[in-house]
Amino acid sequence: MSATFSSLSFRNYRLWFAGALVANVGTWMQRVAQDWLVLTELSDESGVAVGITTALQFAPTLFLSAWAGLLADRFDRRKLLIATQVGQGVLAAGLGLLVLSGHAQLWHVYGFAGLLGMVTAIDGPVRQTFVAELVPSGRLSNAVGLNSASFNAARLIGPGLAGLLIAAVGSGWVFLINAATFAATIVSLLVMRRSELYPMPHASRAKGQIREGIAYVRNRSDIIVIMVVVGVVSTFGLNFQLTSALMARTEFGRGAQEYGILGSILAIGSLTGALLAARREQPRVRLVIGSAFAFGITTGVMALMPTYTSFAVACIPVGFASLTMMTAANTSIQMTTDPKMRGRVMSLYMMVFLGATPVGSPIVGWIGETFGARWSIGVGSISALLVSVGAAWWARRHWDVRVRYSVTSRPHVEVTYPEDRTPAPDADGLLEPTAAGERRAADAPARVRAQDAADAQHAA
């Protein structure tokens, strides 16, 4: 099996991948149907109403994520996931029945969005850390990349399918179909072989464990940089459901089907980025910063596209850049975090990543209503450029990073630290901050390589 799909050689991971793919298709269908229902049927094409719906769905992450991370560190993650999948299915079915009965109002959707947010706030950290129990530690990066590929393959299918179903049978049936898809994940979890899991150590019950997780992150400058970059981009840039709906409806005068297609086209770039991420053994902080900068450039170009077709094509590089940033951030944090702390650290990451949405969505929706749909994308572009440049400047100053450019020789861009430091190089020579705030080699200087050779000769 190729390196890209190596994690699929493990039975439990194959089951998880297949079940998650089906459930993710349903989730994307519901997201599109929910936003279209609010925008076109329950409000007067209000971007603010769509933003509030999105905010309510993600707001519980701010309040519950840290507690959910502690649950992930202390309890059986498989059982927790079964419970969250059942909860999401029940909520999707309830909203679907309400819409089909003809009694749905805007406040009903707000309520269901908030309840769904509570369940997904618990689900997120557990889901992120459970993947480490499905494969050996050496395959974790590949498994995380394939998880993103599954999510974005569903994103490729779900929005377009939702657009067709909304036009054919209405939003209510889309919610009911989504409810049924959660059965796939539940079945896959139930039939896994427990003997083939790779259980991580659980944290024992003690006081102050959430504070312990916060202190751990506070002492990791690399994680803080990642969280700041991802948090800003997520707040103002990762609002594709909202911005695509505004562009399709108000800028190009298109309907639900065309809106759904935009999400699927965006997923072409995201899926490509996810498959490349699955081949990457150790993503680094600089990849997070670089892809955030690329996201700022590509979204700026997308905001200026004059036609629906050109806008749709511009979605592809945006999807690629955003997915690369998210996967690199997720994998980098998971692979460098103490397994006993991983649930709490990932919960804090999810709090920043998803918890930023309640803050950003209403603001972006207001900008779209007040200044036009294009500016709802433009504000994300400007924010991404500013935070990526700021993070690069901070890293260069505080981590003493040196960047060398060369047009004629390879590598064309070389990132190193001052030669008066002599960190131990890793296998491929890249230098990044570690948990102790120290550095690992990135294209280790010739002096370090010579010292390694001398040490080896001495040991012999």
C-alpha positions as CSV (number, residue, x, y, z in Angstrom):
1,M,0.0,0.0,0.0
2,S,1.3,3.5,-0.9
3,A,2.6,5.8,1.8
4,T,-0.4,8.0,1.3
5,F,-2.9,5.4,2.4
6,S,-0.7,3.3,4.8
7,S,-3.0,3.7,7.8
8,L,-5.7,1.9,5.9
9,S,-3.7,-1.4,6.3
10,F,-5.1,-1.4,9.9
11,R,-8.6,-2.9,10.2
12,N,-9.9,-0.6,13.0
13,Y,-8.7,2.5,11.1
14,R,-10.4,1.3,7.9
15,L,-13.7,0.9,9.8
16,W,-13.3,4.4,11.3
17,F,-12.4,5.9,8.0
18,A,-15.4,4.4,6.2
19,G,-17.9,5.3,9.0
20,A,-16.6,8.8,9.3
21,L,-16.7,9.4,5.6
22,V,-20.5,8.6,5.5
23,A,-21.2,10.7,8.6
24,N,-19.2,13.6,7.2
25,V,-21.1,13.6,4.0
26,G,-24.3,13.9,6.0
27,T,-22.8,16.7,8.2
28,W,-21.8,18.8,5.2
29,M,-25.3,18.3,3.7
30,Q,-26.9,19.5,6.9
31,R,-24.6,22.6,7.1
32,V,-25.5,23.7,3.6
33,A,-29.2,23.0,4.2
34,Q,-29.2,24.8,7.5
35,D,-27.6,27.9,6.2
36,W,-29.8,28.0,3.1
37,L,-32.9,27.5,5.2
38,V,-32.0,30.5,7.4
39,L,-30.9,32.7,4.5
40,T,-33.8,32.1,2.1
41,E,-36.8,30.9,4.1
42,L,-36.5,32.0,7.7
43,S,-34.9,35.5,7.2
44,D,-34.9,38.2,4.6
45,E,-31.6,37.0,3.1
46,S,-29.8,38.1,6.3
47,G,-26.1,37.4,6.5
48,V,-26.3,38.3,10.2
49,A,-28.9,35.6,10.8
50,V,-26.7,33.0,9.1
51,G,-23.7,34.3,11.2
52,I,-25.7,34.0,14.4
53,T,-26.7,30.4,13.5
54,T,-23.1,29.5,12.9
55,A,-22.0,31.2,16.0
56,L,-24.5,29.4,18.2
57,Q,-23.3,26.1,16.7
58,F,-19.7,26.8,17.7
59,A,-20.1,28.9,20.8
60,P,-20.3,25.9,23.3
61,T,-16.8,25.1,22.2
62,L,-15.6,28.1,24.2
63,F,-17.2,26.9,27.4
64,L,-17.1,23.0,27.1
65,S,-13.9,22.2,25.2
66,A,-11.5,22.2,28.2
67,W,-13.8,19.9,30.1
68,A,-14.3,17.7,27.0
69,G,-10.5,17.4,26.7
70,L,-10.3,16.2,30.3
71,L,-12.9,13.6,29.5
72,A,-10.8,12.5,26.5
73,D,-7.8,12.1,28.8
74,R,-9.6,10.2,31.5
75,F,-12.3,8.0,30.0
76,D,-12.8,5.4,27.3
77,R,-12.8,7.5,24.1
78,R,-14.6,4.9,22.0
79,K,-17.7,4.9,24.4
80,L,-17.6,8.7,24.5
81,L,-17.7,8.8,20.7
82,I,-20.7,6.4,20.5
83,A,-22.6,8.7,22.8
84,T,-21.8,11.9,20.8
85,Q,-22.8,10.3,17.5
86,V,-26.1,9.2,19.0
87,G,-26.7,12.8,20.3
88,Q,-25.9,14.4,16.9
89,G,-28.2,12.0,15.1
90,V,-31.1,12.7,17.4
91,L,-30.7,16.4,17.0
92,A,-30.6,16.2,13.2
93,A,-33.7,14.1,13.2
94,G,-35.5,16.5,15.5
95,L,-34.8,19.5,13.3
96,G,-35.8,17.6,10.2
97,L,-39.1,16.7,11.6
98,L,-39.8,20.2,12.7
99,V,-39.0,21.6,9.2
100,L,-41.2,19.0,7.5
101,S,-44.1,19.7,9.8
102,G,-44.0,23.4,8.6
103,H,-43.6,24.8,12.1
104,A,-39.9,25.7,12.0
105,Q,-39.0,29.3,12.9
106,L,-35.7,31.0,13.1
107,W,-35.4,30.7,16.9
108,H,-36.0,26.9,16.5
109,V,-32.9,26.7,14.3
110,Y,-30.9,28.8,16.7
111,G,-31.9,26.4,19.5
112,F,-31.0,23.3,17.6
113,A,-27.7,24.9,16.5
114,G,-26.8,25.6,20.1
115,L,-27.6,22.1,21.3
116,L,-25.7,20.6,18.4
117,G,-22.8,22.8,19.4
118,M,-22.8,21.4,22.9
119,V,-22.5,17.8,21.6
120,T,-19.9,18.6,19.0
121,A,-17.9,20.5,21.6
122,I,-17.5,17.2,23.5
123,D,-17.0,15.2,20.4
124,G,-14.2,17.3,19.0
125,P,-11.3,16.6,21.4
126,V,-12.3,12.9,21.8
127,R,-12.4,12.5,18.0
128,Q,-9.1,14.2,17.5
129,T,-7.3,12.0,20.1
130,F,-9.0,8.7,19.4
131,V,-7.3,8.4,16.0
132,A,-4.0,7.8,18.0
133,E,-5.5,4.6,19.3
134,L,-6.2,3.2,15.9
135,V,-2.7,3.1,14.5
136,P,0.9,2.9,15.8
137,S,2.5,6.1,16.8
138,G,4.7,6.1,13.7
139,R,1.6,6.3,11.5
140,L,-0.2,9.1,13.4
141,S,0.7,11.8,10.9
142,N,-0.6,9.7,8.1
143,A,-3.8,8.9,10.0
144,V,-4.5,12.5,10.8
145,G,-3.9,13.4,7.1
146,L,-6.3,10.7,6.0
147,N,-8.9,11.9,8.5
148,S,-8.7,15.3,6.8
149,A,-9.0,13.6,3.4
150,S,-12.1,11.8,4.6
151,F,-13.6,15.1,5.9
152,N,-12.9,16.9,2.6
153,A,-13.9,14.0,0.4
154,A,-17.3,14.3,2.2
155,R,-17.1,18.1,1.6
156,L,-16.6,17.4,-2.1
157,I,-19.8,15.3,-2.2
158,G,-22.0,16.7,0.6
159,P,-22.6,20.3,-0.5
160,G,-23.4,19.5,-4.1
161,L,-25.7,16.7,-3.1
162,A,-27.4,18.9,-0.5
163,G,-28.0,21.5,-3.2
164,L,-29.7,18.9,-5.4
165,L,-31.8,17.5,-2.5
166,I,-32.9,21.0,-1.3
167,A,-34.1,21.8,-4.8
168,A,-35.8,18.4,-5.1
169,V,-37.3,17.6,-1.7
170,G,-36.5,20.5,0.6
171,S,-34.2,21.1,3.6
172,G,-36.2,18.9,6.0
173,W,-35.3,15.7,4.3
174,V,-31.7,16.6,4.2
175,F,-31.6,16.8,8.0
176,L,-33.3,13.4,8.3
177,I,-30.7,11.9,5.9
178,N,-27.9,13.3,8.0
179,A,-29.4,11.8,11.1
180,A,-29.3,8.3,9.4
181,T,-25.6,8.7,8.4
182,F,-24.5,8.7,12.0
183,A,-25.4,5.0,12.2
184,A,-22.3,4.3,10.0
185,T,-19.9,5.7,12.6
186,I,-21.7,4.1,15.5
187,V,-21.6,0.6,13.8
188,S,-17.9,1.1,12.9
189,L,-17.1,1.8,16.6
190,L,-19.1,-1.1,17.8
191,V,-17.4,-3.7,15.6
192,M,-13.8,-2.6,16.2
193,R,-11.5,-5.2,17.7
194,R,-10.4,-3.9,21.1
195,S,-7.3,-6.2,21.0
196,E,-6.1,-4.3,17.9
197,L,-6.3,-0.8,19.5
198,Y,-3.3,1.1,20.6
199,P,-4.6,2.6,23.9
200,M,-3.0,5.8,25.1
201,P,-2.4,6.2,28.9
202,H,-5.3,7.8,30.8
203,A,-4.8,10.6,33.2
204,S,-5.7,9.7,36.8
205,R,-8.3,11.7,38.7
206,A,-6.8,14.7,40.4
207,K,-7.5,18.4,41.1
208,G,-6.4,21.2,38.8
209,Q,-6.1,19.0,35.7
210,I,-7.5,21.7,33.3
211,R,-5.1,24.2,34.8
212,E,-2.3,21.7,34.2
213,G,-3.2,21.6,30.5
214,I,-3.2,25.4,30.3
215,A,0.2,25.6,32.0
216,Y,1.6,23.0,29.6
217,V,0.5,25.0,26.6
218,R,1.7,28.3,28.2
219,N,5.2,26.8,28.3
220,R,5.2,25.7,24.6
221,S,5.8,28.7,22.4
222,D,5.4,26.6,19.3
223,I,1.9,25.6,20.2
224,I,1.0,29.2,21.2
225,V,2.2,30.5,17.7
226,I,0.1,27.8,16.0
227,M,-2.9,28.7,18.0
228,V,-2.6,32.4,17.4
229,V,-2.3,31.9,13.6
230,V,-5.1,29.4,13.4
231,G,-7.3,31.4,15.7
232,V,-7.1,34.6,13.7
233,V,-7.6,32.9,10.3
234,S,-10.5,30.9,11.7
235,T,-12.2,33.9,13.2
236,F,-12.2,36.0,10.0
237,G,-11.3,33.7,7.1
238,L,-12.8,30.2,7.6
239,N,-16.4,31.3,7.2
240,F,-17.0,29.6,3.8
241,Q,-20.6,28.6,4.5
242,L,-21.5,32.2,5.2
243,T,-19.4,33.9,2.6
244,S,-20.2,31.4,-0.2
245,A,-23.9,31.8,0.5
246,L,-23.7,35.6,0.4
247,M,-21.7,35.5,-2.8
248,A,-23.9,32.9,-4.5
249,R,-27.2,34.7,-3.5
250,T,-26.5,38.4,-3.5
251,E,-23.4,38.8,-5.8
252,F,-24.2,36.3,-8.5
253,G,-28.0,35.8,-8.1
254,R,-27.7,32.0,-7.9
255,G,-29.7,29.3,-6.1
256,A,-29.2,26.5,-3.7
257,Q,-27.7,24.1,-6.3
258,E,-25.0,26.6,-7.3
259,Y,-24.3,27.4,-3.6
260,G,-23.8,23.7,-2.9
261,I,-21.5,23.3,-5.9
262,L,-19.2,26.0,-4.5
263,G,-18.6,24.0,-1.4
264,S,-17.8,20.9,-3.5
265,I,-15.3,22.8,-5.7
266,L,-13.6,24.2,-2.6
267,A,-13.2,20.6,-1.4
268,I,-11.2,19.7,-4.5
269,G,-8.4,21.8,-3.2
270,S,-8.9,20.7,0.4
271,L,-8.9,17.0,-0.6
272,T,-5.6,17.5,-2.6
273,G,-4.1,19.2,0.4
274,A,-5.2,16.4,2.7
275,L,-3.7,13.7,0.5
276,L,-0.4,15.5,0.4
277,A,-0.6,16.0,4.2
278,A,-1.0,12.2,4.6
279,R,2.5,11.8,3.0
280,R,4.1,14.3,5.3
281,E,5.9,12.7,8.2
282,Q,6.5,15.7,10.4
283,P,4.7,19.0,9.7
284,R,6.3,22.0,11.2
285,V,5.4,25.4,12.6
286,R,6.7,27.2,9.5
287,L,4.3,25.2,7.3
288,V,1.4,26.5,9.4
289,I,2.7,30.1,9.0
290,G,3.4,29.7,5.3
291,S,0.1,28.2,4.4
292,A,-1.7,30.9,6.4
293,F,0.1,33.5,4.2
294,A,-0.9,31.5,1.1
295,F,-4.5,31.5,2.4
296,G,-4.5,35.3,2.6
297,I,-3.3,35.6,-1.0
298,T,-5.7,33.1,-2.5
299,T,-8.8,34.5,-0.6
300,G,-7.8,38.0,-1.7
301,V,-7.8,36.8,-5.3
302,M,-11.1,34.9,-4.8
303,A,-12.8,38.0,-3.5
304,L,-12.0,39.9,-6.7
305,M,-13.3,37.3,-9.1
306,P,-16.0,39.0,-11.4
307,T,-18.1,35.9,-12.4
308,Y,-19.6,32.9,-10.7
309,T,-17.4,30.6,-12.8
310,S,-14.1,32.4,-12.0
311,F,-15.1,32.6,-8.3
312,A,-15.7,28.8,-8.3
313,V,-12.3,28.1,-9.8
314,A,-10.6,30.4,-7.3
315,C,-12.1,28.3,-4.5
316,I,-9.7,25.4,-5.3
317,P,-6.4,27.0,-4.2
318,V,-8.2,28.5,-1.2
319,G,-9.3,25.0,-0.1
320,F,-5.7,23.7,-0.6
321,A,-4.1,26.5,1.5
322,S,-6.7,26.3,4.3
323,L,-6.5,22.5,4.6
324,T,-2.7,22.5,4.6
325,M,-2.7,25.0,7.5
326,M,-5.3,23.1,9.5
327,T,-3.8,19.6,9.0
328,A,-0.2,20.9,9.7
329,A,-1.4,22.6,12.9
330,N,-3.4,19.6,14.1
331,T,-0.6,17.0,13.4
332,S,2.2,19.2,14.7
333,I,0.4,19.6,18.1
334,Q,-0.6,16.0,18.4
335,M,2.8,14.6,17.6
336,T,4.7,16.8,20.0
337,T,2.4,16.6,23.0
338,D,2.7,14.2,25.9
339,P,0.0,11.5,25.4
340,K,-1.3,12.0,28.9
341,M,-1.9,15.7,28.1
342,R,-3.1,15.3,24.5
343,G,-6.8,15.5,25.1
344,R,-6.5,18.7,27.1
345,V,-4.1,20.3,24.7
346,M,-6.2,19.4,21.7
347,S,-9.3,20.7,23.5
348,L,-7.6,24.1,23.9
349,Y,-6.6,24.0,20.3
350,M,-10.2,23.2,19.3
351,M,-11.4,26.0,21.6
352,V,-9.3,28.4,19.6
353,F,-10.0,26.9,16.2
354,L,-13.8,26.4,16.5
355,G,-14.5,28.8,19.4
356,A,-13.3,31.7,17.2
357,T,-16.3,31.1,14.9
358,P,-18.9,32.6,17.3
359,V,-16.9,35.8,17.4
360,G,-16.1,36.0,13.8
361,S,-19.3,34.8,12.0
362,P,-21.6,37.6,13.1
363,I,-18.9,40.2,12.4
364,V,-18.2,38.8,8.9
365,G,-22.0,38.6,8.3
366,W,-22.4,42.2,9.3
367,I,-19.5,43.2,7.0
368,G,-21.2,41.3,4.2
369,E,-24.5,43.0,4.7
370,T,-23.0,46.5,5.2
371,F,-20.1,46.6,2.7
372,G,-20.9,43.8,0.3
373,A,-20.3,40.1,0.1
374,R,-16.8,40.6,-1.4
375,W,-15.6,42.4,1.8
376,S,-16.8,39.4,3.9
377,I,-14.0,37.5,2.2
378,G,-11.6,40.4,2.0
379,V,-11.5,40.8,5.8
380,G,-10.4,37.2,6.1
381,S,-7.7,37.7,3.5
382,I,-6.2,40.8,5.2
383,S,-6.3,39.1,8.7
384,A,-4.5,36.0,7.4
385,L,-1.8,38.1,5.8
386,L,-1.2,40.2,8.9
387,V,-1.1,37.3,11.4
388,S,1.2,35.2,9.2
389,V,3.7,38.0,8.7
390,G,3.5,38.9,12.4
391,A,4.1,35.2,13.4
392,A,7.1,34.9,11.0
393,W,8.6,38.1,12.4
394,W,8.1,36.9,16.0
395,A,9.6,33.5,15.3
396,R,12.6,35.1,13.6
397,R,13.2,37.4,16.6
398,H,12.5,35.0,19.5
399,W,13.7,31.7,18.0
400,D,16.6,33.4,16.2
401,V,15.5,32.0,12.9
402,R,17.7,32.7,9.8
403,V,16.3,32.5,6.3
404,R,18.6,32.2,3.3
405,Y,17.3,32.6,-0.2
406,S,19.0,31.3,-3.3
407,V,17.7,31.4,-6.9
408,T,20.5,29.3,-8.4
409,S,21.1,26.6,-5.8
410,R,19.0,24.1,-3.9
411,P,17.4,24.4,-1.4
412,H,16.1,27.7,-2.7
413,V,14.9,28.6,0.8
414,E,16.9,27.4,3.8
415,V,15.7,28.0,7.4
416,T,18.3,27.7,10.1
417,Y,19.3,28.9,13.6
418,P,22.5,30.7,14.5
419,E,25.6,28.5,14.3
420,D,26.6,29.3,17.9
421,R,23.9,26.9,18.9
422,T,24.6,23.2,18.6
423,P,21.2,21.3,18.9
424,A,21.0,17.7,18.1
425,P,19.8,17.3,14.6
426,D,16.8,15.1,13.8
427,A,16.7,12.7,10.9
428,D,15.9,15.2,8.2
429,G,17.8,18.2,9.7
430,L,14.9,20.6,10.4
431,L,15.0,22.9,13.3
432,E,11.9,23.6,15.4
433,P,11.1,24.5,19.0
434,T,10.4,21.5,21.3
435,A,8.4,21.2,24.5
436,A,11.3,22.5,26.5
437,G,11.7,25.5,24.3
438,E,14.9,24.1,22.7
439,R,15.6,23.7,19.0
440,R,15.9,20.7,16.7
441,A,18.1,21.0,13.6
442,A,16.7,22.3,10.3
443,D,19.3,21.8,7.6
444,A,21.9,21.5,10.2
445,P,25.0,23.5,9.6
446,A,28.1,21.7,8.2
447,R,29.8,22.3,11.6
448,V,27.0,20.2,13.3
449,R,27.2,17.4,10.8
450,A,31.0,17.3,11.2
451,Q,30.6,17.0,15.0
452,D,28.1,14.2,14.5
453,A,30.7,12.3,12.3
454,A,33.4,12.9,15.0
455,D,31.1,11.6,17.7
456,A,30.3,8.5,15.7
457,Q,34.0,7.8,15.1
458,H,34.7,8.2,18.7
459,A,31.9,5.8,19.7
460,A,33.2,3.2,17.3
